Amino acid sequence: MRVGWGDIRASKRRAVPCSRRRGVGNRYRRVRDALDADVDFTAVLAGTDAIAVGAMAALREASLRVPRDVSLIGFDDVPYAADLTPSLTTVRVPYEELGGTAVRLALDCEDAITGDDHVVLSTQLVIRESVRPHK
């Protein structure tokens, strides 16, 4: 079975279950479990950059090269993401803007905030070396 970006949501059988337990070992084990189950995947989209580090370790142990064999994307853009080898492609979240907006909304006494109020903040894809270019 070969799984690509568009196939992930197509079948729950192809998804790798993720535990809410924390720790680098658990992050590493999720990718090891997929490799041990012979899931043939081309990319890992990790929920955080820390999870991506664990995934990268498991891929290396299996002699898979990032990005030549498997592309890897994190989420957060933590400071060390650019220092990894290969440097980690990630999604930058505007945490300072998010916090400032939350405080501003909480302190705004003139307008009541309802469950229908929405504030949209943009994220940014930071392309580095951990994703193979599309052919």
N, C-alpha and C positions, 0 to 999 in steps of 0.2 A: 504494500500500500504506500503510495507516495502522496504526501500532504503538502500543499502549498498555501499561500496566503488566502486565496479565495475559498479554499476547501475547509478551513478550520471550523467555520460555523455550520457547515453542511452536515456534519455528523458528530454526535457526542462521542462515538467510539474513537474518534481520532484525536480528541482533546486529552491533554494530560491533566489529571486531577491535581488540584493545588490545595494544600492544607493551609489553614490560617496560622499554624504554629510558626514561630519565628526562628531565625538562626540560619547561618550560612549552610550548615549541614543539610537542613531541610530543602533549601533552595537547590543545592547540588543534587540531592536525592530525586527530585522531581524529574530532572533531565536524565539522570541515570536510569530511573524507572522506565522512561520512554525509550531510551536506547536499549535497555535489557529486553523490552517487549517488542523489539524490532519495528518500532514505529519509524517510518521513513519520512522525515520532515526536512524542510529546507530552511526554516527560520524559527527563531524563538523571539516572541514579544514578551518581555518580562514586565511585571507590574511595577517594579522599581529598579533603579540601577544596582542596588545591592543584590537583588535576585539575579540580575544579569551576570554579576560577578560569579555567583555560585554556578550558574548555567555555563559560563565560560570555562570554569574549572572542570566540570563534568565533560564537556565537549573535548577539551584538551586531553583529559585522561583516556578518552575513547579514540584518540588520535584523529579527531575531526578538527579541521582548521577553520577558524573564523577569519574572514567571511568566505573563504574559498568553498568550503563544504556546507556550512550553515551560517546564515546571516543572523545577527543578534542585535536587538534593540531594547534599550532600557527606558525608564520613565522617571524623570526628576531632574536630570542634568546636575547631579552632585559634582562638587569640584574635582574629585579624582577621576571622573568619567573620561576626561580628555587625556589623562595620564596613563590609562590602561594600554596594554598592547594586545591587539590593536585598540586604538582609541574607540570609545563606545558611542555609537549613534544612539541618540536618546531624544526624549520629548521634554523640552524645557517648560516648566510650569511657573507662572509669575507669582510665587508665594508671597513676596512683599506686597504686591498689588492686591492679591487676594486678602491678605490680612488687613491692609489699610481699608479696603472696601468694606470688609466685614465690620470693622470698628466704626467706620463712618455711618453705615446703615444702622448699627446698634445704637449709636448716639443721636441719630436723627429723630428728634422728638416731635417734629411738626407733622410728619407723615407716618401713619401707622404702617408697619410692614405686614403684609399678608402672605399667605402661602403661595399666592399667585404672582408675587414679585420675582423677577428674574434679573440677574446681572450676568452678562456674558464676558468672560475674560479669555483672551486668546492664548493658546499654547503655541510653541514653535518647535518644529522638527529640526534637530541639530544633526546634520549629516556628517558623520566622521568615517572611520575606516572599517567598522564592524559589519557593514552591509555590502553585499556584492551588488554591483550595478546590474540592472535588468538588461538582458540580452535582446 
